[in-house]
Amino acid sequence: MTGAEIKRMGTGTDPKRSEEIARSGIDERWYEANYAQMVRIKGRLAATFVKFWSSSLHIEKYGWENNESAKSMRKPILYLCWHGSQLVPLSCYRNRGIYVLTSLSRDGDIQTQSMACLGFKTVRGSSSRGGSRALLEMIRSMKSGHDAAIVVDGPKGPYHVAKPGAVLLAQRTGASVIPVGADYARCIKLNNWDRFEIPLPFSRVVVVTGSPFTISPELSLEDGARLIEGKISECDRLAAQKVSR
């Protein structure tokens, strides 16, 4: 259904109108006055903030050649990082058409818009809602030759505990998996479950891109998750060592 059709249907509590909304398959929030417009504005503002903020950082990249090494393998690439550390990698890997997951919530609507402005493609869903459908769509996209990225402990933790979705995605697609870690000279960590990291403007940041690896289909989901955790943690440790020098 197009935006014009939504606008013609309008909003309200009319039973017939509510039935039309239900049949359309579109969440009712999109029928709220000015909702779509506000999503576009907030999403673009968020993307603009990321661009200007990241341009102030002094980013040092280590292992960046691993991206080209993975490309030469002629397999889809699956980039992995922690939920709380995603801000700098998002900046480093923008404008590459990489597929990322965004939730089906209102916040996810805004994030989908901002990701598009940053040059990412999106699949809607999360482990708490629409996860199976989203995973299948990600698998199809990667088997078609596209790269993807996942924050492995999202959307709600536990902190630095990888979920099985990343393991399944890597196994089903045969992807070259690249772990990404980061550390900062000056950083704010929010007081939430993922301890979300925001490097201060003009601060020094180290991003470490690990060597590509694959996850065997024979490996259990639990062992695959522990493997992922170890790979990302190793990148984090290397980044912290570089920052402290």
N, C-alpha and C positions, 0 to 999 in steps of 0.2 A: 504494500500500500504506500502511495506517495504522500509527501507532506501536504500537498494540496487537498488530497482526499481526507486526510486526518483533520485538516482545518475545517472542511465542509461538514464533517460529522460533528465537530464541536465537542463540548463537554457537558457534564450534568448528570442527573440521576434518572433520566428518562429510561424506562426498562428496555424499550426497543433499541435505544442508542447503546445501552450497556451490552445488549445481546450482539449488536454489530461489532463492538469493541472486542468481545470475547471471541467471535468468529475470526476476526482479523489476525489473531495470534500476536498482536502487539501489546506490550505492557501498558496498562492504563495511564501510567505517568506521562507517556508521550502525548496524551490528549489534554494534559494540563496546560493552561494558558502560558505561553512563552517558554515552556519547558525546553523544547528543542533549541531555541535561540540561546537560552542561558547555558545549556550544555556546550554549545559551540563557543560561546564567549569564555567560559571558565576553562575549557580545554585548551583554547588558543593562548590564554593568559598563562596557564601552567607551562605550556611548551616554550613560550617566550621567556619565562623566568629561567627555565633550565638552560636555554641557549645563552642568555646573558650571564647567568651565574657561572656556568661552566667555562665561559670565555675568560673569566677572571682568574681561574685556577692555573697553577703551574703543574701540569700533569706530565709525569714521567711514565713511559710505557716500557715494560720489560716482557720479553717473550712474545712481542707483537708479531714476529715472523712466524709464529705458530699458526696464525690465521691463514697465511699463504700455504703453509705446509698442509693444513687440513684441506684447503681448496684443491690442492694438487691430487688429493686422494679420490676426487670425483665422487664424493659421497655428500649427502646433506650434512650440515654442521648443526650441532645442538650446543648452544652456549648455556652455561650454568653458573649461577651465583646465589648468594644469600639474599633474602627479601630485604633485610635492613641495609645491604650494601649496594643496592641496585642503581642508585642515582648516578654515580660516575660512569659505570659501564653503559648505562643508557645514553649518556652523552658521547662516549667513545665510539659506540657502534650504531649511531643514528644514520639515517639516510642510506641504509643497505637493504631495505625491504625485508628485514627479518620478522618472522611471525612471533608474536607474544600473546600470552593469555591475559584477558581482562575479565573481571567478574561481570555478572548480570545485574549488579546493583546500580543504584544511582551514581555512586562514586565511580563504578566501572564505565558508565556512560561518558563521564568527563574524561576518564583516563583513556578511553578509546579515541576520543577526539584529539587529546594531546599527543598520543602515540602516533596518530596519522600525521600530525603537524611535524613530528620529529622523524618522519620517514620510516616508521614501522608499519607492519600489517598486523591485524588483530584477529583473534579467535575468542569468542565470548564463552565464558564458563570458568568454573573453579571446582576444587575438590568438594566444596559444600553445596554447589548447585550447578547442574549442567556439566559435570565433570566428564562423564563418559562420552557424551556427544562431542565435547570440546577436544578430548584426547583423540577421538577418531578423526576429527577434522584436521588436527595438527598432523596426524600420521599421513593423511592423504596429501596435505600440502608439502610435507617433507619428501614423500615418495615421488612427488611431481618435480622435485629438484630445488625446493625452497629451504632456506635455513630457518632455524627457530631458536628461541631463548626461553628459559624457565627459571623463575626464582624457586629454588627447590624446597624451601621450608615454608612457603606461603600456602594459603593466604593468612592463616592464623596460628602458625607454629605447630609444635613447639620450636623454640629458638634453636637454629642450626641443626635441626633434625630433618633429613631429606625425606620427601614423600615418595611413594612408589611410582607416581605418574612419570617422573623423569626417567626412571629405570625402564619402564614399559616403552616409553617413546623412543629411547635409545635402542632398545632391543628390537622393536618392531620395524624400525627404519634402517638399522645397520649404520646409524649416524657416527660420524667422527665427533666425539664429545670433547668440548673445550671448557675447562673450569676457569673462572675469572675471580680474582681476589683483589682487594684494595686496602690501603691504609693511608693515614693522613697525618700531617704535622699538627694541624689544628682542626678540631672537629667538634660538632655538637651531636650528642647521642640522645635521642628522645626517650622519654620514660614510658615506653610501650613494649609490647611483647617482643618485637623484632629489634628493639634498640636502634631505630632508624638513624642512619648516619648522614649528617649534613656537613661537609667540609666548609670551613669559613672562607669567604671570598679572599682571593689573592694568596691562599695558602698552598703549600706543596702537597701534591697527591701522587701516590705511586699505585699504578695498576699493573697487575701481573696476569698475563695470559699463559695458562699452563699448556703442556704438551698434549696434543690430541690423543685420545684413547677410545676404545670401543668397549661395550658391555656385552658379553656373550649371552646368547639366549638361554644357555644352560644355567647361568648364574641366578640364584634366588633373588627375589625382590629385596629381601632384608640385606643380603650380602651386597647387592648392587647399590642400595642406599648407603651402606657403610663405605663402599668404595668412593662414591660421589662425595660424601662428607670429607673423607680423607684428602681427596684431590683439591677441593676448594680450600680446605683448611691449610694445606701446604702452600697454596698461592697466597693466602692471607699472611702466613708466617714469613714468607719471602718478602712480601710487600712491607711488613713491619720492620724487617731487618734493613731494607733499603732506606726507609724513612728515618731510621735512627742513626744512620751514618752521617 
